[in-house]
Amino acid sequence: MPSRHSRSLSRSRTCSLLWGVVPLILTVSACQMEEISARGDVPRVLATTTMITEAATRIGGECVEVRGLLPVGGDPHVYEPVPRDARAITESDLVLYNGFGLEGWLDRLVRNAGGERPIVEVSDGLTPIYGQYAGGQDPDPHLWMSVQHFIRYVENTRDALAGMAPDCRSVLDANAAAYRDELQALEAWVHESVATIPERNRYLVTSHDAFQYYAEAFGLEVLGTPIGLSTDEEASAQTVARIVDDVRRTGIPALFVETTVNPNLIRRIAAESGASIGGTLYSDSLGPPGSGAESYVGMIVHNTRTIVNALGGTAGSFEHGGVTYTGGEG
């Protein structure tokens, strides 16, 4: 995978940049900015996941052109790049990615694309937890499931975009500040909603190990997942049996499937334990238009309402700045 920090890589042979660690704020050569200016268009930004794409679009506004690499519903764990992805890399002035091993295919894709451009890890500066259901060896890449962590994504994205469009710094700062205010209000709403779940029911069982950060942030415990951090892992019979026993022992009323993971294992665990399926959660991708989870805020609202209401609590809609988010379930 690329460096844990931003890497400044000049695309032009005559305008090379130094390789190395550039913490948090992207450094772009004056020569590269001259190339972009000479094209007569705005910087072109390529983002890997749908969450990063939305953040870059919202912060960048008209100052940058943002393109998402993964489609809505795409699973970044098992994504297989296609030729047009290499072309998208080649045409980009900046690449934004999650890191912590989520996009294991990115290094190869960048090499195949040729040329050089800045590549920024938007989770830079955050400390991961390690997947307890995968032997604790690999960092959990799902940091965006903590709203507080996603605020850092927003800040890192703002700084990266400002490196590409310095004349837009005030606009980028204002957009990021407005987004941060909404996320802080969202975080408070999730805390209030989760607090309505009876204490005996504050457990999560989902398709794969993607909700540790959410659970840790909002006072839940992940009771188990049939597969680990990556959706390309396979569940063992022992793991499934242990989760069935734990669900029976705790008596939690509902388990949850995920949109990017085959639901059969969770349905089997529910059938064997006597629990119900509480709904469908979004983890590795935002939802399609009309799902209620087509934005990051909408995704968190959808997940929270689905979880809280299925586990015996009460979660209504979230309102901010004249916009009401209801999610698609709950």
Rosetta blueprint (number, residue, H / E / L):
1 M L
2 P L
3 S L
4 R L
5 H L
6 S E
7 R E
8 S L
9 L L
10 S L
11 R L
12 S L
13 R L
14 T L
15 C L
16 S L
17 L L
18 L L
19 W L
20 G L
21 V L
22 V E
23 P L
24 L L
25 I L
26 L L
27 T L
28 V L
29 S L
30 A H
31 C H
32 Q H
33 M H
34 E H
35 E H
36 I H
37 S H
38 A H
39 R H
40 G L
41 D L
42 V L
43 P L
44 R E
45 V E
46 L E
47 A E
48 T L
49 T L
50 T H
51 M H
52 I H
53 T H
54 E H
55 A H
56 A H
57 T H
58 R H
59 I H
60 G H
61 G H
62 E H
63 C H
64 V L
65 E E
66 V E
67 R E
68 G E
69 L L
70 L L
71 P L
72 V L
73 G L
74 G L
75 D L
76 P L
77 H L
78 V L
79 Y L
80 E L
81 P L
82 V L
83 P H
84 R H
85 D H
86 A H
87 R H
88 A H
89 I H
90 T H
91 E L
92 S L
93 D L
94 L E
95 V E
96 L E
97 Y E
98 N L
99 G L
100 F L
101 G L
102 L L
103 E L
104 G L
105 W L
106 L H
107 D H
108 R H
109 L H
110 V H
111 R H
112 N H
113 A H
114 G L
115 G L
116 E L
117 R L
118 P L
119 I E
120 V E
121 E E
122 V L
123 S L
124 D L
125 G L
126 L L
127 T L
128 P L
129 I L
130 Y E
131 G L
132 Q H
133 Y H
134 A H
135 G L
136 G L
137 Q L
138 D L
139 P E
140 D L
141 P L
142 H L
143 L H
144 W H
145 M H
146 S L
147 V H
148 Q H
149 H H
150 F H
151 I H
152 R H
153 Y H
154 V H
155 E H
156 N H
157 T H
158 R H
159 D H
160 A H
161 L H
162 A H
163 G H
164 M H
165 A L
166 P H
167 D H
168 C H
169 R H
170 S H
171 V H
172 L H
173 D H
174 A H
175 N H
176 A H
177 A H
178 A H
179 Y H
180 R H
181 D H
182 E H
183 L H
184 Q H
185 A H
186 L H
187 E H
188 A H
189 W H
190 V H
191 H H
192 E H
193 S H
194 V H
195 A L
196 T L
197 I L
198 P L
199 E H
200 R H
201 N H
202 R L
203 Y E
204 L E
205 V E
206 T L
207 S L
208 H E
209 D L
210 A L
211 F L
212 Q H
213 Y H
214 Y H
215 A H
216 E H
217 A H
218 F H
219 G L
220 L L
221 E E
222 V E
223 L E
224 G E
225 T L
226 P L
227 I E
228 G L
229 L L
230 S L
231 T L
232 D L
233 E L
234 E L
235 A L
236 S L
237 A H
238 Q H
239 T H
240 V H
241 A H
242 R H
243 I H
244 V H
245 D H
246 D H
247 V H
248 R H
249 R H
250 T H
251 G L
252 I L
253 P L
254 A E
255 L E
256 F E
257 V E
258 E E
259 T L
260 T L
261 V L
262 N L
263 P L
264 N H
265 L H
266 I H
267 R H
268 R H
269 I H
270 A H
271 A H
272 E H
273 S H
274 G L
275 A L
276 S E
277 I E
278 G E
279 G E
280 T E
281 L E
282 Y L
283 S L
284 D L
285 S L
286 L L
287 G L
288 P L
289 P L
290 G L
291 S L
292 G L
293 A L
294 E L
295 S L
296 Y H
297 V H
298 G H
299 M H
300 I H
301 V H
302 H H
303 N H
304 T H
305 R H
306 T H
307 I H
308 V H
309 N H
310 A H
311 L L
312 G L
313 G L
314 T L
315 A L
316 G L
317 S L
318 F E
319 E E
320 H E
321 G L
322 G L
323 V E
324 T E
325 Y E
326 T L
327 G L
328 G L
329 E L
330 G L
